[in-house]
Amino acid sequence: MSFLSTIQSSGAVIYRPHDYQIECSQWLYEHPRAGLFLPPGMGKTTIVLDTFKTIKYTTDIKKLLVIAPIRVCHIVWPAEIKKWSQFANLRISVVHGPNKLEALQEDADIYVINPDGLAWLSKHAHIFDETWMIVVDESSNFKNGRSKRFRYLQGMINRFGRRVIMTGSPTPNGLKNIWSQIYLLDGGQRLGRYITHFFNTFFNASGYMGYDHTLRTGADAQIYKLISDIVIHKPRELLNMPGLSTNIIKVDMGDTARALYNDMKREMLIEIEGQEIAAVNAAVKIGKLKQISNGALYGMTGNAMYIHSAKIDALMELHEELGGRPLLVFYEYLHDLAKLVTAFPHAPYLGGDTPNKDLHNTIANWNLGIVPIMFLHPASAGHGLNLQSGGCQDVCFFSITWDLELHDQAIGRVWRQGAKGGVTAHYLVGERTIDENILKVLDGKATLQQALLEALEV
């Protein structure tokens, strides 16, 4: 089989795949049910486009439905089609907003919709048949087999002639996340038709009232063997990746903030500006400790109260030290963003409330290298965005996430194939705070449970 990616075109940019990309395209072509597990930056979208174009001209498959995060729908898939000359004749329709039905009825080759649209799409599932291929982009968004989005997709998945799931982080919180993703491919043939059967076969009940699950000895090898014929994985080492280094920036939040932090940790109750702020349970306390470390805290009425500027000061020093080199900063809370835009009033940000038009313009300017600092919320804008073209070699975690998937996806916005030079990940770490415990999880030096318990110790 000679893939269409080898055809020369008069377009400005010709897709010239790496050997592993050719192998992945061939594998997807030969497997009507396939999982593509590649780290960020290895070109999953382009591999699928290459495969689909070949499939479209050599099989009965004529249409492709893509389910992807909203920003990926609006930015990544249309951009990849425009980028490569081989895909210039592929027509894409974004099924989003008040005119979803019209978008779904357009004469296109590829239709993209975000998971929140699945409830609506399930009412129009009759249009899909064996001539359609479906791709679940970032399938880890369906890791919860009991979620509504999984149920909606489960109800229509059998209509499609071909199925592909793809992600860079299939098991961000352990192998218990893999069942629902593989089910979308094989209907439970390999890991069990029901999630309870999966847990009973490969896990032991643990935790409070047995609601948690611990992998049985040797079960991981069993699972890998069972899914090996349906999943292809290629390590990042196949790429000529730039180096990745780490810079831990210790931050002293001062005596006043330290006293508030210790009181919250010990008493689960503090008073600020005459307002009592309580943590009703350990989970809430964890969140409040993170907020205090960052420099602000939500009050009982939802208002943000500012406690210290230590992290902002450290970020300003880092920005000055970089001398105008692009810096991508990851934030978590809205009060983080408020502090950031106050300190850097001309800096753009990408978050859940960023309009698509502004998103396009901001990304374009960033990739031109004319934006010195930008803020990004990894949960709402981290998946799939290509931000490596502007020469950014520095990212900074203003707030450090527990979530390994979000962490890796965030760094993967600039540390990817095509980036020039090495990348440094800077971490603003509150001294003697929960930030240090989170770093242990990210470094693999502690499990999430161990780190949480350490963070709560008085």
N, C-alpha and C positions, 0 to 999 in steps of 0.2 A: 504494500500500500504506500503510495507516494502522497504525502499530505500537501494540502494547498498552500501551506506556509512556505513551500519551496518555490512557488511560482514568482517570477519576477514581475514587477508592476511598475507603472509609470508614476506612482505616487511618491511623495517626498520621503516617507519613512517606510521601509520594508521590514517586516517582522522576520528576524533571523533567529530562530529558536536555538537555545542551548541543547546539548545532547539529551539532558534529563527531561527537557520540555517535549522534545520529539518522542521520547520514550513514554512520557505520561499521556500525550495525545494518542499515541498508538494504543496504549492500554485502555484508555477511556473508550476508544472506538470499538475495541474488542469485548468490552464488558458493559452490557446494557444496564447493569446495576453496579455503581462504582462510587467509592469514597476517595477523594483526593485530599490527602493530609500533607500540606506543605507549609513551612513557616512563612511569615509575612515577607514579601519582597521577592518571592520566587516565581511570580507571574501566573498565579492560578487562573485569573480571569482570562488572560491571553491564551492559556492552554485550552480552556473550555471553548473560547471563540473559535480557535483553530480547529478543534475537534468537531464543533457543531457545524461549521461550514463544510467540512468534509462529509459529515453524516447527511447534511441537507442535500448534497448532490449525489450521494451514493446509496441512500436508503429511503425508506418511506417516511422518515421523520422530516417534517417541514417547518415546525414552529418550536420555539423555546420559551418556556416560562422560567423566570428567575425570581426567587424569593430572597431578598437581601435587606440589610439595614437601610433606612430611608436615605441616608447620605450616600451610601454606595449606589442606590438606585439612581439618584439624580446626578451624581458626579462620576463615579468610577466606571460603570458600564458604558455610558455614552462616550466618556473620554477615551476609553480603550479602543472603541470602535473607530473613533475619529483619528486616533494616533497612528494606526497601522493601515497602510494602503490596501492590504489584502482583504480588509473587512469593510471597505468603504461602501460596498453595495448592500450591506446588511442594514435593515431598517429597524429602529428600536422605538418602542412606545413605553413611556413611564405611566404606569397605572396608579395614579395618586390624585387626591383632591376631589372636588365635586363632580368632575367629568370622568370618573373612572370607567364607566360603562363605555363611553365613546372611545376612550383610550384602548380598552380591551377589544373593541370591534374594529380598530384601525387595521389597515392592511400592512402589517409589519412582520418581521421575522422573529424578533425578540421582544418579549413583554416583561417588564420588571415591576415588582410590587413588594412592599415591605410587609413584615409579619403582621402588623396591626391591621392590614387590609384583608387578612385571610377569612375573617368572619363574613365580610361582604363577598369575597370571591367564592366562598363555599356555596352561595346561592346561585352562582353562575357556572358551577362545575360541569354542567352538561356540555359545555363547548369543548371540553378536553377529551381527547381520545388517543389511540395508539400512534397517531401521527405527531404527537407532541412529546417533547423532551422537557424534563423539569430539572432545574439546578437549585439546590438549597445552598446559597452562599452564606458563609459563617453559620454552619449547621450547629455549632455550639450554642446558638441562641435557642435551639430546640432540645437542649440537654435535659430539661424537665419533662419527663414522660407523662406527667399529670397536668400540665399546663393547658390552657384553652387553645393556644396557638398550635400546640402539637396535635390536639384532638381534631381541630379543623383540617390540618394538613393530612392527618391520618385518614380522614374520611374521603379524601379525593385522590390520594397518591396512586391508587391502583389504576386510575384512568390513563396514566402516562406510559408511553412506549419505552422511554428511557428515563433513568433516574440517576442523578449525581448529587452527592453532598460534598462540600469542600470547606475546609477550615484549617487554620494554623494551630489551633488549640482545641483538639477534640475532647480532651479530658482535663479541663483546667482545675477541677477539684477532685480528681481521682477517677477510677474506672467506672464508678457508679453512674457517671455522666454519659457513658457510651451506648447504653441500651437503646434509648429512644432514637439516636442518630442512625444506628445500624438498622433499627426497625423500619425506618423510612426507606431503606433500600430493599430489605428482604422480607418484610412483614413478620418478623420474629423467627425466621427459619433457623438462624444461627444462635441467637442468645435467648430465645424464648418468646412466646407470643405475648406474655404479660410481664410487666415489670416485677411483679411479686415472684414469679418463677425465676427471673434473673437473679434477684436478691437471694432467694432461698438456695439457689444452686451455687453461687459464687461468693456469698458473703455470710458473715455471722452477725446476728443482731447485737447491737451494742448501744451504749449511751443510755440516757434516761428513758425508761419504759421500752427500751429496744427500738427506738425510733431512728437510731443511727445504724450504719452498717460498716463493718470492718472486713476487708478483703481476706478470704481464706488463703492459707499457705498454698502457693502453687497455682492459685486461680488466675493470676495475671497471665501466666504462660498459656493456660487453657483458652482464655479469651483471645489473646493474640493469635493463637493458632486457628481458632474458629473463624476469625474475620480476615485472615491473611489473604484469602482468595478474592475478596471483594473490596479491599482497600489498598491503595498504593501510597507509599510514603517515601519522600526523599529528604535527606538531612540538609541543613543549611551549608554544611561543609562542601557541598558540590558547587557552591557559588564562590566566586572570587570576592568575598565580602570584605569591606573595610574593617579595621580593628574597632573593638568596643571596649572602652575603659570606664572606670567608675571613680567618681569624686565625691566623697562624703564630707559635707559641710556642716559641722557642728554648730548649733545655734543655742545660745543662752538666753532664755526668755525673761530673765530678771527675777528678783525676789518676790515681787507682788504677784506676778503670774504663777510663779512656782508655788506660792502658798495656796492660791486658788486651785491649782492642779492637784496638789496633795490633799486638800480638803475634799475635792470631788472624788478622788481615788479612795479616800478613807471613809468619808461620811456619806458620799453620794448626794451631797447637798451643799450648795454654796450660795452666797449672797453677793450680788453685784448691783450697784446703783439702786440699792434699796429693794431689789427684786430677788426673791428666792428662786433658785434653779435646782431642780431635783432630777436625779436619774432613777427611774422607777424600777429598773432591773439592770443586770450586768451588761446586756447588749446596748442599752441606751448609754450606760456609763462609758463604754468603749468609744462610742461616737463623740461624746462630750469631751473625753480626754484628747481625742484627735483634734477636735475643734480648738481647744485651749492651746494645744501645741502650735496650731497654725496661727493663733493670734486673735480669735474672736469666738463668740459663742451665741447660739440662738437662745433667746429668753423663752419664757413660758407662753408668751403671746406671739412668738415667731419673729420678733425683732432681733436684729444682730447687735450685740454689744462687743465693742472692741477692747481687747485686753492688753496686747503688746504688739509691737511692730518689728520684732526681732527677725522674723523670716523675710519680711519686706526689705528690711535694711540689708540682710545678707544677699537677697536677690539683686538689689541695686548695686551692691559691691561686685557681684559676679558679672552683671551686665556691663559695668564700667571696665572691669578687668578684661572682658572679651573685646573691648575696643570697637564695638559696632558690628561684630560678627553676629549672624543670625542666632537667636536663642528661642527655642520652643519650650514653653512652660506649661506644665500640667497642673490643673487645679481640681478641686473636688466640690467644695461648698460655694454657694452663691456669695456668701460673705468673703470667701477667698477672692473671687472674681472682683467684687466691689473694691477690696483693698488694692488689688493689682491694677485695675484701670484708674484708680485714684493716683497711684504712684507713677503709672505710665499712661497718661491720658490719650496718647495718640496710637496706642497699640491696639490692633484688632484682636478679636477672639472668635473661636469656633465652639459653639455649644448647641444645646438642644433648641434654643430660641433664635438661632441665627437663620434669617431668611435665605432661601436657596440662591437668590440673586447675589446677596452679599457674600454667601459662601463661595460662589464661583469667582467673584472678583478678588476676594481675600486670598484664595488659594493661588490664583493666577499671579497676583502681586508677590506672594510669598515665594513662588517658584521662579520668579524673575530675580529674586535676591534683593529686593528693594525694601523689605520689611525687616527691621532690626530685631524686633521681639514680638512674639505672638503667644496668646494664651489658648489652651485647648482643653476641653473636658473629655477625657478618654472614653467614658461610657457612652456619650452621645455623639461624638465625632471622631472616634479613634479608628473604627474599622474601615479598612480599605483605602483611606485617603493617601494619595501619593504626594508627599511633601519634601522629597529629597532633591528636587532639581534646583533649589535656590542656594545650594552650597551650605546648608545648615549642618554643623558638626557638633552642636551642643544642645542637649535637652536637659530640662530641670524639673524635678518633681517638687513643687511647692507643697503639695500634699501627697503622701505616699500611700498607695493603695495596697490592701491585702490581696486583691484579686490578681493572681499570676497571669491570667489571660489578658486582663486590661493592661497590666504592666508591660507585658511583652508586645502587645499590639501597639501601645503608645510609643515605645522605643522604635518599633518597626515602621513608624511613619517616616523616619529619616534614615534609620540604619537598615538599608536594603540594597538590593542589586541596583547599580547605577549611581550610587552615592560616591562622591569624590572625597577621599581622605577618611580618616578614622572618625568615630563618633564618641563623645564623652557624655555619660549620663551623670548629672549632678543631682545629689539628694540633699535637701534642706532638712536636717535631722535635729529635732529638739532634744537637747541633752537630758538624759534621765526621764524620757517620756516614752509613750507608746510607739513613737517612730522607730526607736531602736529595736523593739520587739518585731515590728513589721519587717524591718530589714533582715532579721534572722530568718523569717519565712521566705523572703525573696532569695536569700543566699542559700537556702536549703539546709540551714543549720538548725532549724526547728520546725516542727509541724505547726499547722495553724492553731491546733488545740493547745500545744505547749506554749506558744507565744501569747495566746489570749490569757492563759492562766498566769503567766509571768507578769503580764501587763496589769492584772487585777490584784496582784499580791500587794499587801500593805506592809 
